[in-house]
Amino acid sequence: MTLTVTCAVLLAALTHASWNALAHHLKDQLLSFTLISGGGALIGLLALPFVPLPHAGAWPYLLVSAALHVAYMLLLMRSFTLGDFGQMYPIARGTAPLVVTVLAAVFVHEMPGAWQTAGVAVACAGLVGVALWGLRGSRPDWPAILAALATGLTIAGYTVVDGMGVRASGSSFGYIAWLMLLEGLAIPAYAVYRRRSRLAAELGPFAARGLLGAALSVTAYGLVLWAQTRAPLAPIAALRESSIIVGAAIGAVFFKERFGAPRIAAAGLLVVGIGLMLRAG
């Protein structure tokens, strides 16, 4: 992983945590994700005249990825409804890197080296620490935790699918534009079905925030897709999940969710893991 790729993935981590925080802040999750998904679809539509059409071999990946992204959005909505942002976000994101490492080895034949394996393992340990701290002394909210874990599995799935698809597309910009358009239509369509004529009035007060979230979402994943054309999938997936440090900090500062020394120590473990992965690059 070059310095440019590393910086791109870290920027993606920052923007990803930011749009997730915007989504969580709006308590009506259907409205929140309608604005973010619909805004992403609009950005994708506006970009189509200016980007190359993906090669034919990329379209099966695009269709599967769009379905996985819709499942991811629905599960993320459920997670944010049931649990705290500072815990649900790390669990969802922290599940993905280890699964991506396995899937990349099986389907893309990207076998991790010793440093990369150690880095992913240490980073995942840090992610788990950030995610699970706060359960001690209280009863775990298993429905929320299971929803977040399922969200992480969909993240791992679309990460590997998109890693193969964007490499087959001939253009990362064309791939991301079509992906945003295809995945962004489902939740707004469902919202129209559920809210009908009152939807427009409900969306109005939050439109600016939703469009900002959509722009951050497109930027975050566009950077990741570009990076996946230039480096192996597993270290990108793990480095990208440094976003959970940002997410935990947002939860502590803006949502008044506790962070504390144990989470700081777990975050430090994550930094060590990232350092090992970068050594592998």
KOLZAMAR-190981 format. One record per residue (C-alpha): residue number from 1; residue in three letters; chain; x, y, z. Coordinates in nm, 4 decimals. Example, Ala and Ser with C-alpha at 12.3 -4.5 7.8 and 13.67 -1.06 7.14 Angstrom:
1 ALA A 1.2300 -0.4500 0.7800;
2 SER A 1.3670 -0.1060 0.7140;
This chain:
1 MET A 0.0000 0.0000 0.0000;
2 THR A 0.1525 0.3310 -0.1107;
3 LEU A 0.1230 0.6519 0.0894;
4 THR A -0.1354 0.7849 -0.1568;
5 VAL A -0.3550 0.4765 -0.1201;
6 THR A -0.3159 0.4857 0.2583;
7 CYS A -0.4203 0.8531 0.2757;
8 ALA A -0.7185 0.7869 0.0470;
9 VAL A -0.8426 0.5028 0.2686;
10 LEU A -0.7947 0.7081 0.5865;
11 LEU A -0.9923 0.9938 0.4310;
12 ALA A -1.2610 0.7417 0.3383;
13 ALA A -1.2691 0.6276 0.7021;
14 LEU A -1.3225 0.9841 0.8233;
15 THR A -1.5986 1.0622 0.5745;
16 HIS A -1.7677 0.7262 0.6362;
17 ALA A -1.7897 0.7767 1.0129;
18 SER A -1.9238 1.1278 0.9520;
19 TRP A -2.2113 1.0215 0.7266;
20 ASN A -2.3030 0.7395 0.9629;
21 ALA A -2.3183 0.9894 1.2490;
22 LEU A -2.5471 1.2127 1.0423;
23 ALA A -2.7684 0.9124 0.9703;
24 HIS A -2.7844 0.8131 1.3361;
25 HIS A -2.8584 1.1672 1.4541;
26 LEU A -3.1909 1.1727 1.2702;
27 LYS A -3.4055 0.9446 1.4861;
28 ASP A -3.6458 0.8543 1.2074;
29 GLN A -3.4109 0.6106 1.0373;
30 LEU A -3.6331 0.5583 0.7329;
31 LEU A -3.6228 0.9310 0.6562;
32 SER A -3.2485 0.9418 0.7232;
33 PHE A -3.1577 0.6573 0.4901;
34 THR A -3.4104 0.7698 0.2279;
35 LEU A -3.2261 1.1009 0.2036;
36 ILE A -2.8798 0.9440 0.2013;
37 SER A -2.9671 0.6650 -0.0435;
38 GLY A -3.1741 0.8923 -0.2664;
39 GLY A -2.9035 1.1586 -0.2622;
40 GLY A -2.6457 0.8978 -0.3583;
41 ALA A -2.8665 0.7821 -0.6464;
42 LEU A -2.9017 1.1420 -0.7632;
43 ILE A -2.5236 1.1956 -0.7517;
44 GLY A -2.4729 0.8747 -0.9464;
45 LEU A -2.7310 0.9781 -1.2073;
46 LEU A -2.5734 1.3211 -1.2543;
47 ALA A -2.2288 1.1618 -1.2951;
48 LEU A -2.3309 0.9125 -1.5656;
49 PRO A -2.2762 1.1441 -1.8671;
50 PHE A -1.9202 1.2141 -1.7512;
51 VAL A -1.7924 0.8637 -1.6677;
52 PRO A -1.7185 0.5590 -1.8856;
53 LEU A -1.9695 0.2745 -1.8972;
54 PRO A -1.8335 -0.0224 -1.6955;
55 HIS A -1.7183 -0.3199 -1.9005;
56 ALA A -1.9659 -0.6042 -1.9484;
57 GLY A -1.7805 -0.8288 -1.7048;
58 ALA A -1.8461 -0.5862 -1.4188;
59 TRP A -2.2277 -0.5911 -1.4388;
60 PRO A -2.2895 -0.9174 -1.2493;
61 TYR A -2.0779 -0.7773 -0.9663;
62 LEU A -2.2667 -0.4476 -0.9790;
63 LEU A -2.6050 -0.6186 -0.9445;
64 VAL A -2.4945 -0.8439 -0.6584;
65 SER A -2.3257 -0.5520 -0.4857;
66 ALA A -2.6351 -0.3331 -0.5154;
67 ALA A -2.8419 -0.6043 -0.3448;
68 LEU A -2.5813 -0.6426 -0.0688;
69 HIS A -2.5694 -0.2657 -0.0164;
70 VAL A -2.9477 -0.2513 0.0230;
71 ALA A -2.9291 -0.5322 0.2824;
72 TYR A -2.6468 -0.3405 0.4534;
73 MET A -2.8534 -0.0216 0.4711;
74 LEU A -3.1558 -0.2045 0.6137;
75 LEU A -2.9459 -0.3805 0.8770;
76 LEU A -2.7617 -0.0599 0.9640;
77 MET A -3.0967 0.1158 1.0090;
78 ARG A -3.2004 -0.1622 1.2449;
79 SER A -2.8732 -0.1432 1.4384;
80 PHE A -2.8994 0.2329 1.4861;
81 THR A -3.2606 0.1976 1.5985;
82 LEU A -3.1753 -0.0634 1.8616;
83 GLY A -2.8358 0.0474 1.9983;
84 ASP A -2.5914 0.3304 2.0687;
85 PHE A -2.3943 0.4698 1.7766;
86 GLY A -2.0627 0.4371 1.9644;
87 GLN A -2.1159 0.0626 1.9997;
88 MET A -2.3192 -0.0426 1.6944;
89 TYR A -2.0883 0.1320 1.4467;
90 PRO A -1.7680 -0.0352 1.5758;
91 ILE A -1.9279 -0.3804 1.5904;
92 ALA A -2.0573 -0.3480 1.2335;
93 ARG A -1.7298 -0.2156 1.0962;
94 GLY A -1.5051 -0.4373 1.3095;
95 THR A -1.6627 -0.7594 1.1865;
96 ALA A -1.5676 -0.6939 0.8256;
97 PRO A -1.1829 -0.7016 0.8030;
98 LEU A -1.1317 -1.0577 0.9250;
99 VAL A -1.4130 -1.1870 0.7017;
100 VAL A -1.2737 -0.9928 0.4035;
101 THR A -0.9301 -1.1474 0.4629;
102 VAL A -1.0815 -1.4964 0.4414;
103 LEU A -1.3039 -1.4175 0.1421;
104 ALA A -1.0212 -1.2461 -0.0472;
105 ALA A -0.8017 -1.5514 0.0040;
106 VAL A -1.0767 -1.7864 -0.1200;
107 PHE A -1.2244 -1.5891 -0.4113;
108 VAL A -0.9509 -1.3459 -0.5207;
109 HIS A -0.6507 -1.5665 -0.4266;
110 GLU A -0.4912 -1.2827 -0.2281;
111 MET A -0.3109 -1.4835 0.0384;
112 PRO A -0.2073 -1.2663 0.3340;
113 GLY A 0.1565 -1.2588 0.4362;
114 ALA A 0.2788 -1.2927 0.7916;
115 TRP A 0.2843 -0.9191 0.8703;
116 GLN A -0.0508 -0.8619 0.7060;
117 THR A -0.2071 -1.1507 0.8970;
118 ALA A -0.0652 -1.0239 1.2247;
119 GLY A -0.1811 -0.6705 1.1471;
120 VAL A -0.5357 -0.7769 1.0645;
121 ALA A -0.5525 -0.9923 1.3793;
122 VAL A -0.4232 -0.7164 1.6087;
123 ALA A -0.6454 -0.4548 1.4433;
124 CYS A -0.9497 -0.6796 1.4828;
125 ALA A -0.8677 -0.7288 1.8505;
126 GLY A -0.8609 -0.3527 1.8915;
127 LEU A -1.1873 -0.3170 1.7042;
128 VAL A -1.3550 -0.5770 1.9242;
129 GLY A -1.2299 -0.3966 2.2342;
130 VAL A -1.3709 -0.0643 2.1171;
131 ALA A -1.6972 -0.2331 2.0214;
132 LEU A -1.7658 -0.4434 2.3282;
133 TRP A -1.6442 -0.2178 2.6064;
134 GLY A -1.9480 -0.0972 2.7951;
135 LEU A -2.1248 -0.4342 2.8058;
136 ARG A -1.9599 -0.5290 3.1364;
137 GLY A -2.1931 -0.4792 3.4292;
138 SER A -2.4990 -0.4473 3.2086;
139 ARG A -2.7113 -0.6914 3.0182;
140 PRO A -2.5990 -0.7211 2.6536;
141 ASP A -2.8577 -0.6056 2.4038;
142 TRP A -2.8299 -0.9142 2.1850;
143 PRO A -3.0831 -0.8105 1.9158;
144 ALA A -2.8825 -0.4912 1.8584;
145 ILE A -2.5493 -0.6772 1.8644;
146 LEU A -2.6718 -0.9444 1.6229;
147 ALA A -2.8046 -0.6765 1.3851;
148 ALA A -2.4641 -0.5047 1.3938;
149 LEU A -2.2813 -0.8338 1.3335;
150 ALA A -2.5075 -0.9103 1.0383;
151 THR A -2.4334 -0.5613 0.9075;
152 GLY A -2.0629 -0.6437 0.9251;
153 LEU A -2.1146 -0.9605 0.7203;
154 THR A -2.2855 -0.7614 0.4436;
155 ILE A -1.9961 -0.5135 0.4514;
156 ALA A -1.7502 -0.7983 0.4033;
157 GLY A -1.9614 -0.9389 0.1207;
158 TYR A -1.9895 -0.6198 -0.0815;
159 THR A -1.6250 -0.5304 -0.0157;
160 VAL A -1.5053 -0.8478 -0.1872;
161 VAL A -1.7686 -0.8311 -0.4645;
162 ASP A -1.6821 -0.4690 -0.5389;
163 GLY A -1.3104 -0.5422 -0.5214;
164 MET A -1.3551 -0.7883 -0.8083;
165 GLY A -1.6138 -0.5777 -0.9894;
166 VAL A -1.4220 -0.2520 -0.9947;
167 ARG A -1.1147 -0.4314 -1.1311;
168 ALA A -1.3296 -0.5757 -1.4114;
169 SER A -1.5041 -0.2451 -1.4854;
170 GLY A -1.2228 -0.0547 -1.6543;
171 SER A -1.3242 0.2601 -1.4627;
172 SER A -1.3638 0.3024 -1.0877;
173 PHE A -1.5613 0.6237 -1.1508;
174 GLY A -1.8060 0.4507 -1.3843;
175 TYR A -1.8477 0.1640 -1.1401;
176 ILE A -1.9214 0.3867 -0.8403;
177 ALA A -2.1687 0.6023 -1.0360;
178 TRP A -2.3728 0.3025 -1.1481;
179 LEU A -2.3492 0.1400 -0.8045;
180 MET A -2.4808 0.4527 -0.6311;
181 LEU A -2.7686 0.4718 -0.8770;
182 LEU A -2.8653 0.1053 -0.8518;
183 GLU A -2.8397 0.0725 -0.4752;
184 GLY A -2.9920 0.4123 -0.4023;
185 LEU A -3.3394 0.3487 -0.5429;
186 ALA A -3.4668 0.0709 -0.3145;
187 ILE A -3.5028 0.2503 0.0192;
188 PRO A -3.6624 0.5676 -0.1275;
189 ALA A -3.9096 0.3443 -0.3141;
190 TYR A -3.9941 0.1659 0.0113;
191 ALA A -4.0333 0.5015 0.1888;
192 VAL A -4.2764 0.6195 -0.0791;
193 TYR A -4.4773 0.2998 -0.0259;
194 ARG A -4.4815 0.3429 0.3541;
195 ARG A -4.5255 0.7197 0.3912;
196 ARG A -4.7034 0.8003 0.0640;
197 SER A -4.8160 1.1620 0.0256;
198 ARG A -4.6689 1.2831 0.3558;
199 LEU A -4.3125 1.1784 0.2676;
200 ALA A -4.2124 1.5026 0.0933;
201 ALA A -4.3221 1.7164 0.3875;
202 GLU A -4.1352 1.4926 0.6322;
203 LEU A -3.8154 1.4985 0.4269;
204 GLY A -3.8092 1.8760 0.3758;
205 PRO A -3.6621 1.9899 0.7100;
206 PHE A -3.3766 1.7384 0.6824;
207 ALA A -3.2980 1.7617 0.3112;
208 ALA A -2.9718 1.9572 0.3450;
209 ARG A -2.8367 1.7207 0.6106;
210 GLY A -2.9376 1.4179 0.4071;
211 LEU A -2.7709 1.5447 0.0897;
212 LEU A -2.4532 1.6188 0.2857;
213 GLY A -2.4636 1.2618 0.4180;
214 ALA A -2.5117 1.1324 0.0634;
215 ALA A -2.2118 1.3307 -0.0633;
216 LEU A -1.9957 1.2001 0.2218;
217 SER A -2.1154 0.8436 0.1557;
218 VAL A -2.0325 0.8593 -0.2155;
219 THR A -1.6927 1.0157 -0.1421;
220 ALA A -1.6095 0.7536 0.1204;
221 TYR A -1.6889 0.4536 -0.0926;
222 GLY A -1.5520 0.6046 -0.4113;
223 LEU A -1.2138 0.6430 -0.2417;
224 VAL A -1.2262 0.2818 -0.1228;
225 LEU A -1.3137 0.1491 -0.4694;
226 TRP A -1.0290 0.3489 -0.6232;
227 ALA A -0.7914 0.2108 -0.3593;
228 GLN A -0.9065 -0.1448 -0.4327;
229 THR A -0.7733 -0.1128 -0.7865;
230 ARG A -0.4256 -0.0393 -0.6484;
231 ALA A -0.3776 -0.2602 -0.3413;
232 PRO A -0.4951 -0.5934 -0.1942;
233 LEU A -0.8448 -0.6066 -0.0451;
234 ALA A -0.7692 -0.7268 0.3093;
235 PRO A -0.5379 -0.4448 0.4289;
236 ILE A -0.7657 -0.1848 0.2681;
237 ALA A -1.0643 -0.3307 0.4515;
238 ALA A -0.8788 -0.3298 0.7828;
239 LEU A -0.7298 0.0190 0.7409;
240 ARG A -1.0703 0.1536 0.6400;
241 GLU A -1.2115 0.0375 0.9717;
242 SER A -0.9993 0.2935 1.1525;
243 SER A -1.3223 0.4876 1.1017;
244 ILE A -1.4502 0.3285 1.4212;
245 ILE A -1.2073 0.5421 1.6229;
246 VAL A -1.3730 0.8455 1.4654;
247 GLY A -1.7130 0.6872 1.5253;
248 ALA A -1.6408 0.6184 1.8923;
249 ALA A -1.5133 0.9756 1.9361;
250 ILE A -1.8272 1.1150 1.7697;
251 GLY A -2.0404 0.8988 1.9979;
252 ALA A -1.8582 1.0317 2.3054;
253 VAL A -1.8501 1.4008 2.2058;
254 PHE A -2.1793 1.4535 2.0226;
255 PHE A -2.4045 1.1743 2.1530;
256 LYS A -2.2636 1.1729 2.5105;
257 GLU A -2.1814 0.8012 2.4971;
258 ARG A -1.8943 0.6985 2.7219;
259 PHE A -1.5510 0.6278 2.5736;
260 GLY A -1.3155 0.5783 2.8679;
261 ALA A -0.9627 0.4433 2.9168;
262 PRO A -1.0347 0.0837 2.8048;
263 ARG A -1.1654 0.2034 2.4699;
264 ILE A -0.8638 0.4328 2.4322;
265 ALA A -0.6370 0.1312 2.4952;
266 ALA A -0.8315 -0.0737 2.2397;
267 ALA A -0.8007 0.2106 1.9894;
268 GLY A -0.4248 0.2088 2.0479;
269 LEU A -0.4211 -0.1635 1.9713;
270 LEU A -0.5955 -0.0847 1.6450;
271 VAL A -0.3235 0.1670 1.5556;
272 VAL A -0.0577 -0.1002 1.6178;
273 GLY A -0.2448 -0.3376 1.3868;
274 ILE A -0.2618 -0.0727 1.1149;
275 GLY A 0.1125 -0.0165 1.1501;
276 LEU A 0.1768 -0.3883 1.0972;
277 MET A -0.0423 -0.3900 0.7857;
278 LEU A 0.1378 -0.0901 0.6415;
279 ARG A 0.4704 -0.2633 0.7050;
280 ALA A 0.3351 -0.5477 0.4919;
281 GLY A 0.2791 -0.2967 0.2123;
